[in-house]
Amino acid sequence: KSLKFASVAVSGQTVITKVIFMDVSLSDAELESQIEIEADSLIPYPLDEVSLDFEKLSINSADPSKINVLLSAARTESVEARVGALSAANLTAKVVDVESYALSRAMDVY
């Protein structure tokens, strides 16, 4: 069977991750909109040069009205370079992850 999909990871100085605190009552769509609005002050790169993603983590223990959210931003050129390398190998990127988090999850499985 031929492989069609693969995962890649971005790392180093091209990636920024931050835990931010958002209102727990926001829907996923509202959360995404709010993060896009606030990202300009959170990310030290121009927003048109980065790819953003986020993941809800847990309710904030110090303030239960807030949820901890992991915000990840990677330079779009770095993401595109990795996706392009897969494409050159006739593969489609199924996942683009942050290297340190991918390695941590791999160790949890092992």
GROMACS elastic network, one bead per residue, 0.5 to 0.9 nm:
[ bonds ]
;  ai    aj funct       b0    kb
    3     6     6  0.79279   500
    3    90     6  0.87480   500
    3    91     6  0.71552   500
    4    90     6  0.71506   500
    4    92     6  0.61086   500
    4    93     6  0.87815   500
    5    86     6  0.85797   500
    5    90     6  0.87663   500
    5    91     6  0.52300   500
    5    93     6  0.57771   500
    5    94     6  0.57816   500
    5    95     6  0.88215   500
    6    86     6  0.74400   500
    6    91     6  0.64368   500
    6    92     6  0.62061   500
    6    93     6  0.51898   500
    6    94     6  0.56846   500
    6    95     6  0.70734   500
    7    83     6  0.89222   500
    7    86     6  0.87605   500
    7    92     6  0.84362   500
    7    93     6  0.56114   500
    7    94     6  0.56296   500
    7    96     6  0.59186   500
    7    97     6  0.75914   500
    8    79     6  0.86689   500
    8    82     6  0.65753   500
    8    83     6  0.74469   500
    8    86     6  0.83473   500
    8    93     6  0.70195   500
    8    94     6  0.83107   500
    8    95     6  0.63590   500
    8    96     6  0.50140   500
    8    97     6  0.63229   500
    8    98     6  0.85153   500
    8    99     6  0.82712   500
    9    79     6  0.81527   500
    9    82     6  0.77331   500
    9    95     6  0.81074   500
    9    96     6  0.53670   500
    9    98     6  0.51854   500
    9   100     6  0.86544   500
    9   102     6  0.75052   500
   10    14     6  0.72387   500
   10    15     6  0.68001   500
   10    74     6  0.72853   500
   10    75     6  0.89653   500
   10    78     6  0.69225   500
   10    79     6  0.66549   500
   10    82     6  0.78558   500
   10    96     6  0.72419   500
   10    97     6  0.63124   500
   10    98     6  0.51152   500
   10    99     6  0.55788   500
   10   100     6  0.88405   500
   11    14     6  0.62339   500
   11    15     6  0.58149   500
   11    16     6  0.89985   500
   11    74     6  0.84183   500
   11    78     6  0.88889   500
   11    97     6  0.88224   500
   11    98     6  0.60264   500
   11    99     6  0.52770   500
   11   100     6  0.72910   500
   12    15     6  0.59826   500
   12    16     6  0.85723   500
   12    99     6  0.84185   500
   13    16     6  0.74427   500
   13    74     6  0.87481   500
   13    75     6  0.89891   500
   14    73     6  0.82027   500
   14    74     6  0.54316   500
   14    75     6  0.53422   500
   14    76     6  0.87595   500
   14    78     6  0.68000   500
   15    72     6  0.70879   500
   15    73     6  0.56859   500
   15    75     6  0.67209   500
   15    78     6  0.89747   500
   15    98     6  0.74206   500
   16    43     6  0.76147   500
   16    44     6  0.89915   500
   16    71     6  0.80814   500
   16    72     6  0.57493   500
   16    73     6  0.52052   500
   16    74     6  0.63743   500
   16    75     6  0.89948   500
   17    70     6  0.68352   500
   17    71     6  0.55108   500
   17    73     6  0.63873   500
   17    74     6  0.87030   500
   17    98     6  0.88610   500
   18    42     6  0.83865   500
   18    69     6  0.81598   500
   18    70     6  0.57934   500
   18    71     6  0.52335   500
   18    72     6  0.66515   500
   18    73     6  0.88379   500
   19    57     6  0.88452   500
   19    68     6  0.62803   500
   19    69     6  0.54300   500
   19    71     6  0.60539   500
   19    72     6  0.88330   500
   20    67     6  0.82214   500
   20    68     6  0.58302   500
   20    69     6  0.52476   500
   20    70     6  0.63934   500
   20    71     6  0.69185   500
   21    24     6  0.87207   500
   21    60     6  0.75237   500
   21    66     6  0.57871   500
   21    67     6  0.55376   500
   21    69     6  0.60513   500
   21    70     6  0.88421   500
   22    25     6  0.86867   500
   22    26     6  0.78824   500
   22    31     6  0.75666   500
   22    34     6  0.85385   500
   22    35     6  0.86144   500
   22    65     6  0.84124   500
   22    66     6  0.52402   500
   22    67     6  0.53585   500
   22    68     6  0.66669   500
   22    69     6  0.69889   500
   23    26     6  0.58892   500
   23    31     6  0.82630   500
   23    65     6  0.60720   500
   23    67     6  0.61723   500
   24    27     6  0.83718   500
   24    59     6  0.73616   500
   24    60     6  0.89394   500
   24    64     6  0.77418   500
   24    65     6  0.54962   500
   24    67     6  0.50171   500
   24    68     6  0.86731   500
   25    65     6  0.77311   500
   25    66     6  0.81863   500
   25    67     6  0.87704   500
   26    29     6  0.78535   500
   26    30     6  0.55037   500
   26    31     6  0.55547   500
   26    34     6  0.89797   500
   27    30     6  0.50676   500
   27    31     6  0.59184   500
   27    32     6  0.84856   500
   28    32     6  0.60961   500
   28    33     6  0.86392   500
   29    32     6  0.51226   500
   29    33     6  0.62794   500
   29    34     6  0.86549   500
   30    33     6  0.50930   500
   30    34     6  0.60984   500
   30    35     6  0.85410   500
   31    34     6  0.51051   500
   31    35     6  0.60685   500
   31    36     6  0.85655   500
   32    35     6  0.51745   500
   32    36     6  0.62100   500
   32    37     6  0.87073   500
   32    53     6  0.86940   500
   32    54     6  0.80109   500
   33    36     6  0.51683   500
   33    37     6  0.63278   500
   33    38     6  0.87824   500
   34    37     6  0.50851   500
   34    38     6  0.62181   500
   34    39     6  0.83959   500
   35    38     6  0.50854   500
   35    39     6  0.56044   500
   35    40     6  0.89738   500
   35    54     6  0.84898   500
   35    71     6  0.83792   500
   36    39     6  0.51822   500
   36    40     6  0.75058   500
   36    47     6  0.89253   500
   36    52     6  0.83185   500
   37    40     6  0.68053   500
   37    41     6  0.86732   500
   38    41     6  0.58178   500
   38    42     6  0.66122   500
   38    43     6  0.89866   500
   39    43     6  0.57979   500
   39    47     6  0.75915   500
   39    52     6  0.85948   500
   39    71     6  0.89361   500
   40    43     6  0.57486   500
   40    44     6  0.76584   500
   40    45     6  0.81121   500
   40    46     6  0.73953   500
   40    47     6  0.64091   500
   41    44     6  0.74705   500
   43    46     6  0.76638   500
   43    47     6  0.75918   500
   43    50     6  0.88161   500
   43    73     6  0.74091   500
   44    47     6  0.86215   500
   45    48     6  0.83535   500
   45    49     6  0.68120   500
   45    50     6  0.70902   500
   45    75     6  0.81753   500
   46    49     6  0.55287   500
   46    50     6  0.70648   500
   47    50     6  0.53759   500
   47    51     6  0.78723   500
   47    52     6  0.86229   500
   48    51     6  0.81143   500
   48    76     6  0.83907   500
   49    74     6  0.84803   500
   49    75     6  0.58662   500
   49    76     6  0.56081   500
   49    77     6  0.75357   500
   50    73     6  0.60733   500
   50    74     6  0.53630   500
   50    77     6  0.80023   500
   50    79     6  0.89667   500
   51    72     6  0.81908   500
   51    73     6  0.55499   500
   51    74     6  0.53557   500
   51    75     6  0.62512   500
   51    76     6  0.52776   500
   51    79     6  0.78142   500
   52    71     6  0.73047   500
   52    72     6  0.57805   500
   52    74     6  0.67386   500
   52    75     6  0.89841   500
   52    76     6  0.89663   500
   53    70     6  0.83642   500
   53    71     6  0.60347   500
   53    72     6  0.52832   500
   53    73     6  0.65051   500
   53    74     6  0.88579   500
   54    69     6  0.65877   500
   54    70     6  0.53940   500
   54    72     6  0.59450   500
   54    73     6  0.86550   500
   55    68     6  0.87469   500
   55    69     6  0.56213   500
   55    70     6  0.51687   500
   55    71     6  0.67642   500
   55    72     6  0.85409   500
   56    59     6  0.87814   500
   56    67     6  0.71234   500
   56    68     6  0.62874   500
   56    70     6  0.63689   500
   56    71     6  0.88865   500
   57    60     6  0.89349   500
   57    67     6  0.71764   500
   57    68     6  0.53660   500
   57    69     6  0.54166   500
   57    70     6  0.66721   500
   58    61     6  0.84323   500
   58    66     6  0.89164   500
   58    67     6  0.57208   500
   58    68     6  0.53678   500
   58    69     6  0.75091   500
   59    62     6  0.88400   500
   59    63     6  0.78728   500
   59    64     6  0.58334   500
   59    65     6  0.76899   500
   59    66     6  0.61403   500
   59    68     6  0.59381   500
   60    63     6  0.52974   500
   60    64     6  0.53489   500
   60    65     6  0.74897   500
   60    66     6  0.54802   500
   60    67     6  0.51286   500
   60    68     6  0.55985   500
   61    64     6  0.59514   500
   61    66     6  0.85823   500
   61    67     6  0.88147   500
   62    66     6  0.86390   500
   63    66     6  0.57099   500
   63    67     6  0.83000   500
   64    67     6  0.72373   500
   72    98     6  0.79984   500
   73    76     6  0.87132   500
   74    77     6  0.84511   500
   74    78     6  0.70907   500
   74    79     6  0.70076   500
   74    98     6  0.85514   500
   75    78     6  0.53633   500
   75    79     6  0.66413   500
   75    80     6  0.88143   500
   76    79     6  0.50533   500
   76    80     6  0.60185   500
   76    81     6  0.84849   500
   77    80     6  0.50394   500
   77    81     6  0.60209   500
   77    82     6  0.87356   500
   78    81     6  0.51688   500
   78    82     6  0.65332   500
   78    83     6  0.87727   500
   79    82     6  0.53931   500
   79    83     6  0.62423   500
   79    84     6  0.84891   500
   79    96     6  0.74256   500
   80    83     6  0.50340   500
   80    84     6  0.57953   500
   80    85     6  0.84579   500
   81    84     6  0.50313   500
   81    85     6  0.62010   500
   81    86     6  0.88243   500
   82    85     6  0.50892   500
   82    86     6  0.65012   500
   82    87     6  0.86757   500
   82    93     6  0.85989   500
   82    96     6  0.85376   500
   83    86     6  0.52278   500
   83    87     6  0.62160   500
   83    88     6  0.87273   500
   83    91     6  0.87439   500
   83    92     6  0.74732   500
   83    93     6  0.58952   500
   83    96     6  0.81621   500
   84    88     6  0.61315   500
   84    89     6  0.86630   500
   84    93     6  0.88848   500
   85    88     6  0.51190   500
   85    89     6  0.65544   500
   85    90     6  0.88968   500
   85    91     6  0.85772   500
   86    89     6  0.50643   500
   86    90     6  0.64004   500
   86    92     6  0.62424   500
   86    93     6  0.66405   500
   87    91     6  0.50388   500
   87    92     6  0.59433   500
   87    93     6  0.77762   500
   88    91     6  0.73188   500
   89    92     6  0.87789   500
   93    96     6  0.69770   500
   97   100     6  0.86981   500
   97   101     6  0.73949   500
   97   102     6  0.64134   500
   98   101     6  0.55351   500
   98   102     6  0.61690   500
   98   103     6  0.87222   500
   99   102     6  0.51091   500
   99   103     6  0.61240   500
   99   104     6  0.85705   500
  100   103     6  0.52078   500
  100   104     6  0.61856   500
  100   105     6  0.87458   500
  101   104     6  0.50143   500
  101   105     6  0.62082   500
  101   106     6  0.85519   500
  102   105     6  0.52237   500
  102   106     6  0.61670   500
  102   107     6  0.87171   500
  103   106     6  0.50103   500
  103   107     6  0.62588   500
  103   108     6  0.87104   500
  104   107     6  0.51954   500
  104   108     6  0.63457   500
  104   109     6  0.88728   500
  105   109     6  0.63726   500
  105   110     6  0.86666   500
  106   109     6  0.52232   500
  106   110     6  0.62493   500
